Amino acid sequence: MLADYFLYTGLSLLIVHEMDAIRRNEWRMFIYLSKLKPETGYAVFSLLHIPLFMLIFWGLFSAAPEIKKALILFLNGFFVAHFFLHLMFIRHRNNEFRSVFSWGIIGGLFLIGIGGILTG
């Protein structure tokens, strides 16, 4: 099913983006996390992704079909909105997302989100 292709590609891109976000110290762009010492901010930002991905995986693989459908729609919408969030913070002093690689992932998520919405 085409919608599954978009979902699995989007999740893969999201995971790679979060790996890139850790490398690029994205936590320094968040109000409360930026006040933490570097190692603490890194650890908190990284650990917060565990429950986030647990909820996503639970919703996709264990939840009732209507929850799964709503989650997929939400994820596709997030992939699109996420692009605009990065645009809003493009000039943030702690923004380290400057490479073609990083923006390729962010832009790829945007396109996948659009595709997922259109095929969902």
JOFENNOR-V452444 format. One record per pair of residues at least 6 apart in sequence whose C-alpha atoms are under 7 Angstrom apart, sorted by the first residue. I is the first residue (numbers start at 1). J is the second residue. Records with the same first field share a line. If there is no record, write none. Layout:
I = J / J
This chain:
2 = 119
3 = 116 / 119 / 120
6 = 112 / 115 / 116
7 = 116
10 = 109 / 112
13 = 105 / 109
17 = 105
24 = 96 / 97
26 = 95
27 = 33 / 34 / 41 / 42 / 45
28 = 34 / 94
29 = 94 / 95
33 = 41
34 = 41
59 = 67 / 68 / 71
60 = 68
73 = 117
76 = 113 / 114 / 116 / 117
77 = 113
79 = 109 / 110 / 113
80 = 109 / 110 / 113 / 114
83 = 106 / 107 / 110
